[in-house]
Amino acid sequence: MRDRKPSTCLHCFKPKDHQQPLNNNGGMKHIIRLKKMVNLALNLQWITNDPFATYKLKILKVNREQLSEKELAAEI
């Protein structure tokens, strides 16, 4: 488990209920939150080294189009 990247575990996870599996940006959002907690632990000297020191986040740009009037009316 130590040789895996943190995001590898999140991408392999299959939800048991109706939820969809995480996409790249959803997994990265969880990694960002975890990184904040690790930085807090570093600042409070609970841990001595940063496991995210060499990890680079890869957020993908998502192009979304605006909804049409017909799609907006269907939402209401």
Summary of the structure (lengths in Angstrom):
residues: 76
radius of gyration: 17.8
end to end distance: 46.7
largest distance: 56.1
contacts: 121
relative contact order: 0.13
helix: 45%
strand: 0%
